[in-house]
Amino acid sequence: MPAVLYPRRHRIFSPAGTVFIVWPGMSGAGYETAMAEQQSPETGPAAKGQSARIALALLACLALIGWIQRPDGRLHVHVFAVPGDAILVQMPDGGFILIDGGSDPAALAVQLGRHMPFWQRKLTAVILTGTNHRRLPGQVGALARYHAEMALAVPDLGTRGTAGEWRRLLSEAQTPLYPLRAGQRLRFGGAGVSVLAVNPGDEGGAVLLVHYGATRILVHTGGNAGDAGAQLNRPDLLIYPWQRSTDTALLAQMKPRAIAFTTAYEAPEPALLTYAERHRAAPQLFHPALDGTITLISDGRRAWSESEK
């Protein structure tokens, strides 16, 4: 009997670990049929059950994240550790207001992703307290990702460059834009924002008061032109430029419970004070470079501050 010669088989290992067996000379329809038969996925009840379990697990994870990120009925004010100034206010009903945005859109995007629910793509309002490059670019990046329901800005904001792009994004989204004016009082989700002062120029900017029940946060991140409108006794938190002196009559009279320093304002002559000397102005001091993101939380009756580091 003549010997029967069987063709030598070759095993091919795929990146997924599947083994395919082929023969020399196999090509065309035969090769495609062999490959299809050897890599067809399971479609029986076991495979369908596994897919259903994976889908349910993903839904459960999303539901858990949504429950954790639900509004808690408190006011949250986050002073972000980004280049420049960026403040996110979460209202008791879960709405968000972005004040300024810093100079790094990517850094702000990371912070917004950490502090806003993953499904949230809406900002109740955006506010620009000044016009310099350490406030505006981050907010432009945020407007490319989030829809703002309204916008407020200092009247001397320009129309070209980064400011022009900011305006274009608002116009494209049909977001109404209003100038900031001293005396404005806005209500958002159970809390309020009052405009105490607005002044043009490098030493100007807007001074804001965020309030909820007995809690008051003073946002005074510009120069001394706004000092006259920042007369307030014992705010729970003063958000204030690092380069400005804390050894002033304004702060001596104000007596803030805590100060969170910001870095957008650049003084003609920066204050050269030690941390110990600055402690005379308030019992609690925070700086993003040392403490990371700083958060004030209030239930309307009492308030407390936390830091990331």
C-alpha positions in Angstrom: 0.0 0.0 0.0 1.4 3.4 -0.9 2.2 5.7 1.9 -0.4 8.4 2.6 1.3 11.8 3.1 -0.6 14.3 5.2 0.2 18.0 4.7 2.1 19.5 7.6 -0.2 21.8 9.7 0.9 25.1 11.0 -0.4 26.7 14.1 -0.9 30.5 14.2 -1.3 32.3 17.5 -3.3 35.5 17.4 -2.6 38.4 19.8 -5.8 37.4 21.7 -4.4 33.9 22.3 -6.6 32.1 19.8 -4.9 29.2 17.9 -5.6 28.8 14.2 -4.6 25.7 12.3 -3.9 26.0 8.6 -2.2 23.9 5.9 0.3 24.9 3.3 -1.4 25.8 0.1 -4.7 26.7 1.8 -5.9 30.0 0.3 -9.0 31.8 -0.9 -12.4 30.4 0.2 -10.9 27.4 2.0 -8.6 29.6 4.2 -11.4 32.0 5.0 -13.8 29.2 5.9 -11.3 27.5 8.2 -10.5 30.8 9.9 -14.1 31.7 10.4 -14.9 28.3 11.8 -12.1 28.4 14.3 -12.7 32.0 15.6 -16.4 32.3 15.7 -17.5 33.5 19.1 -19.9 31.7 21.4 -23.4 32.8 20.9 -25.2 30.4 23.2 -27.1 31.1 26.5 -23.8 31.2 28.5 -22.3 34.0 26.4 -25.5 36.0 26.4 -25.8 35.6 30.2 -22.2 36.9 30.6 -22.9 39.9 28.5 -26.0 40.7 30.5 -24.0 40.5 33.8 -21.4 42.8 32.4 -24.0 45.3 31.3 -25.7 45.2 34.7 -22.4 45.7 36.5 -21.7 48.8 34.4 -25.1 50.2 35.1 -24.6 49.6 38.8 -21.3 51.4 38.8 -22.8 54.4 37.0 -25.7 54.5 39.4 -23.3 54.4 42.4 -21.2 57.2 40.9 -24.4 59.2 40.3 -25.5 58.7 43.9 -22.1 59.8 45.3 -22.1 62.9 43.1 -25.7 63.9 43.8 -26.3 67.4 45.3 -26.1 67.4 49.1 -28.0 70.6 49.7 -24.8 72.5 50.7 -22.8 75.3 49.2 -19.3 74.3 47.9 -16.8 76.9 46.9 -13.6 75.4 45.2 -10.5 77.5 44.8 -8.6 75.5 42.2 -4.9 74.8 42.3 -4.3 75.9 38.7 -2.1 78.6 37.2 -4.0 81.9 37.7 -7.4 82.2 39.3 -10.3 79.7 38.9 -13.2 79.3 41.3 -16.1 76.8 41.0 -19.2 77.4 43.1 -21.6 74.5 43.5 -25.0 75.8 44.6 -27.1 73.8 47.1 -29.4 72.6 44.2 -26.4 71.2 42.3 -26.0 74.1 39.8 -22.4 75.3 39.0 -21.0 78.8 38.5 -17.4 79.3 37.2 -15.7 82.4 38.3 -12.6 83.2 36.0 -10.7 80.1 34.7 -7.0 80.4 35.1 -4.4 80.4 32.3 -4.3 76.7 31.5 -7.4 75.2 29.9 -6.2 71.6 30.4 -5.6 72.1 34.1 -9.0 73.6 34.5 -10.6 70.7 32.6 -9.0 68.2 35.0 -10.4 70.1 38.0 -13.9 70.4 36.5 -13.9 66.7 35.8 -13.0 66.0 39.4 -15.6 68.3 41.0 -18.6 68.1 38.6 -20.7 65.0 37.9 -19.6 63.1 34.8 -22.9 63.7 33.1 -23.0 67.4 33.8 -22.3 69.6 30.7 -24.0 72.7 31.8 -22.8 75.8 33.8 -25.5 78.0 35.4 -23.3 81.0 34.9 -19.7 82.0 34.0 -18.3 85.2 35.5 -15.1 87.1 34.5 -13.8 89.4 37.3 -10.9 90.7 35.2 -9.4 90.7 31.8 -5.9 89.4 32.1 -4.3 86.3 30.7 -4.4 84.5 34.1 -8.2 84.4 34.2 -9.6 84.2 30.7 -8.0 81.3 28.7 -9.2 78.5 31.0 -12.8 79.8 30.8 -12.5 79.8 27.0 -11.6 76.1 27.2 -14.5 75.4 29.6 -17.0 77.1 27.2 -15.8 74.8 24.5 -16.9 71.8 26.6 -19.8 73.1 28.7 -22.9 75.1 27.9 -23.3 78.3 30.0 -26.8 79.5 30.6 -25.6 83.1 31.2 -22.4 85.1 31.3 -21.2 88.2 33.2 -18.0 90.1 32.6 -16.3 93.3 33.5 -17.3 96.1 31.0 -13.7 96.7 29.8 -13.3 93.2 28.4 -11.9 93.4 24.8 -13.3 92.0 21.6 -10.1 90.6 20.0 -7.8 87.6 20.7 -8.8 85.4 23.6 -11.6 87.7 24.6 -12.9 87.6 21.1 -13.0 83.8 21.2 -14.8 83.9 24.5 -17.4 86.1 23.0 -17.7 84.0 19.9 -18.3 80.8 21.9 -21.1 82.5 23.9 -22.7 83.9 20.8 -22.5 80.4 19.1 -24.2 78.9 22.1 -26.8 81.7 22.3 -25.7 82.5 25.8 -26.8 85.9 27.1 -24.0 88.2 28.1 -24.4 90.9 30.8 -21.9 93.5 32.1 -21.0 93.4 35.7 -22.2 96.4 37.7 -21.9 97.3 41.3 -25.2 96.6 43.1 -26.2 93.6 41.1 -27.8 90.8 43.1 -28.2 87.4 41.5 -29.9 84.3 42.9 -28.8 80.8 41.9 -30.2 77.6 43.3 -30.8 78.8 46.9 -27.6 80.9 47.2 -26.7 84.3 45.9 -24.0 86.4 44.3 -23.8 90.1 44.9 -21.5 92.5 42.9 -19.9 94.9 45.4 -17.6 96.8 43.1 -16.4 96.9 39.5 -13.4 99.0 38.5 -11.5 99.2 35.2 -7.7 98.7 34.7 -5.0 96.5 36.1 -5.8 97.6 39.7 -9.5 97.1 39.2 -11.7 94.1 38.5 -14.9 93.0 40.2 -15.4 92.3 43.9 -18.1 89.6 44.5 -19.9 88.3 47.6 -21.1 84.7 47.5 -23.7 84.1 50.3 -25.8 81.3 51.5 -27.7 81.7 54.8 -25.2 83.0 57.3 -22.2 82.1 55.2 -20.3 84.8 53.3 -17.4 84.4 50.9 -15.7 87.5 49.6 -14.0 87.2 46.2 -11.6 90.1 46.0 -8.8 89.0 43.6 -7.9 92.3 42.0 -6.0 95.4 43.0 -6.6 98.2 45.6 -9.2 99.9 43.4 -11.8 97.5 44.7 -11.0 98.0 48.4 -13.6 100.6 49.0 -16.3 98.2 47.9 -15.0 95.3 49.9 -16.0 96.6 53.3 -17.3 93.5 55.1 -17.0 92.2 58.6 -15.9 88.7 59.4 -16.4 86.8 56.1 -16.1 83.1 56.4 -13.6 83.1 53.6 -11.7 85.9 51.8 -10.3 85.0 48.4 -7.4 87.4 48.0 -4.2 88.0 45.9 -1.0 86.5 47.3 1.0 89.5 46.0 -1.0 92.0 47.9 -0.2 92.9 51.5 -2.3 91.5 54.3 -1.0 94.2 56.7 -3.7 96.8 55.7 -6.4 98.7 57.4 -9.0 96.9 55.2 -8.1 93.4 56.5 -7.5 94.6 60.0 -11.1 95.8 60.1 -12.5 92.9 58.1 -11.0 90.1 60.3 -11.7 87.2 57.9 -12.0 83.8 59.4 -9.8 82.3 56.6 -7.9 83.5 53.6 -7.4 81.6 50.4 -4.7 83.2 48.3 -4.8 83.4 44.5 -2.1 84.2 41.9 -3.7 86.0 38.9 -3.1 89.5 40.2 0.4 90.8 39.7 1.2 93.8 42.0 3.6 96.5 40.9 5.5 95.9 44.1 4.7 92.4 45.5 4.3 92.2 49.3 7.3 90.5 50.9 5.7 89.0 54.0 6.3 85.7 55.7 3.5 83.2 56.3 3.7 84.0 60.0 3.3 87.7 59.3 0.3 87.0 57.0 -1.3 84.9 59.8 -2.0 88.1 61.7 -4.7 88.8 59.2 -6.6 85.5 59.7 -6.4 82.3 61.8 -6.5 80.1 58.7 -4.4 80.6 55.6 -4.4 78.6 52.4 -2.3 78.7 49.3 -2.9 76.4 46.3 0.8 75.7 45.9 0.9 74.4 49.5 -2.6 73.1 50.0 -3.9 72.1 46.6 -7.5 72.9 45.8 -9.2 74.7 48.7 -12.9 74.1 49.4 -15.4 75.9 51.7 -18.5 73.9 52.5 -21.6 75.4 54.1 -25.0 74.2 55.2 -26.2 77.8 55.6 -25.6 77.9 59.3 -22.0 76.9 59.7 -19.1 76.7 57.3 -15.8 74.9 57.2 -12.8 74.8 54.9 -10.9 71.8 53.6 -7.7 71.5 51.5 -6.6 68.8 49.1 -3.2 68.3 50.7 
